Amino acid sequence: MATTAPAPSRTKPTTSAHRVPGRRRSPYPGWFYLPAAVVYGVLFLVPTLLSFYFSMTRWTIFDSQFIGFGNFVQFFQEPALVKGFTNTFVYAVVTSGAKVVLGLGLG
């Protein structure tokens, strides 16, 4: 006696792209994002915002004074900074060029 497989169903399964109209989605899966959002906020957002605030202030352990972009102006007027940028740029160009030439030569 031969058994036959059931005929395949012609209806498509319901997925998030093919929802039934008028049916609400459950908020339950969204709660799984909450622990990751808390960790992200505590370990990334809070320190980033605080460091931006502290970069705009002149402060001691007991007092702080908001000075805006004064720290950045002072930083970019530093003569050693221009020398450091120049050295870094030259180093990057020379080493990148040497890697390409050496790689092509050995290839």
C-alpha distance (Angstrom), angle and dihedral (degrees) to the residues before:
residue distance angle dihedral
M1 . . .
A2 3.79 . .
T3 3.77 121.1 .
T4 3.73 120.7 -148.9
A5 3.77 126.5 -148.0
P6 3.78 116.1 -115.5
A7 3.77 115.4 -98.0
P8 3.80 113.6 -97.2
S9 3.75 115.2 -100.5
R10 3.78 115.0 -109.9
T11 3.80 95.0 -151.6
K12 3.77 118.7 96.5
P13 3.80 119.0 -127.9
T14 3.76 115.1 -106.5
T15 3.79 112.3 -108.7
S16 3.76 131.6 166.4
A17 3.81 88.9 -86.3
H18 3.83 91.4 51.5
R19 3.78 103.0 43.5
V20 3.73 123.6 164.7
P21 3.82 109.2 -106.8
G22 3.77 114.5 -108.0
R23 3.78 94.6 22.4
R24 3.80 117.7 120.1
R25 3.77 122.6 -135.2
S26 3.76 116.5 -122.3
P27 3.83 116.6 -111.1
Y28 3.81 88.9 -146.7
P29 3.87 97.6 97.8
G30 3.79 90.6 51.2
W31 3.79 91.0 64.8
F32 3.79 89.8 68.1
Y33 3.81 89.3 68.6
L34 3.80 92.6 57.7
P35 3.86 98.7 80.1
A36 3.82 91.0 48.1
A37 3.80 90.8 48.2
V38 3.81 91.6 50.9
V39 3.81 92.4 49.3
Y40 3.82 90.8 46.5
G41 3.78 91.3 49.9
V42 3.79 95.3 47.0
L43 3.81 97.3 42.8
F44 3.82 100.6 35.9
L45 3.80 117.2 12.4
V46 3.81 99.2 44.3
P47 3.84 95.5 48.6
T48 3.81 91.6 43.8
L49 3.80 93.7 52.2
L50 3.80 92.9 43.3
S51 3.80 92.6 50.0
F52 3.81 89.4 50.5
Y53 3.81 89.4 51.4
F54 3.81 92.8 47.2
S55 3.81 90.9 48.9
M56 3.81 88.1 59.9
T57 3.81 95.4 51.8
R58 3.78 138.9 67.9
W59 3.74 104.5 -138.8
T60 3.75 146.1 170.6
I61 3.76 126.6 -167.0
F62 3.81 92.2 -84.5
D63 3.81 104.8 27.2
S64 3.79 139.9 37.5
Q65 3.77 131.6 -168.6
F66 3.82 122.4 -163.4
I67 3.83 109.9 -127.5
G68 3.81 101.8 163.9
F69 3.79 116.3 -146.5
G70 3.83 93.1 -10.1
N71 3.80 92.5 109.7
F72 3.80 91.0 52.2
V73 3.81 92.6 48.6
Q74 3.79 90.2 50.7
F75 3.81 91.1 46.9
F76 3.80 95.2 52.1
Q77 3.82 92.2 45.9
E78 3.80 90.1 60.6
P79 3.85 108.9 114.2
A80 3.81 93.1 -148.6
L81 3.81 89.3 59.4
V82 3.82 92.5 63.3
K83 3.80 90.0 48.4
G84 3.80 90.6 49.6
F85 3.83 92.5 49.5
T86 3.81 90.2 48.9
N87 3.81 93.1 49.4
T88 3.80 91.7 47.5
F89 3.81 92.6 49.3
V90 3.82 92.9 48.7
Y91 3.81 91.4 46.7
A92 3.83 91.7 49.6
V93 3.81 93.5 48.9
V94 3.81 94.9 45.2
T95 3.80 95.9 45.8
S96 3.82 93.7 43.6
G97 3.78 91.1 48.9
A98 3.80 91.8 46.4
K99 3.81 91.1 51.1
V100 3.80 92.0 52.2
V101 3.81 94.6 45.6
L102 3.81 92.7 44.0
G103 3.82 92.1 46.1
L104 3.79 93.0 49.6
G105 3.80 91.2 45.2
L106 3.78 93.6 51.2
G107 3.82 91.9 41.7
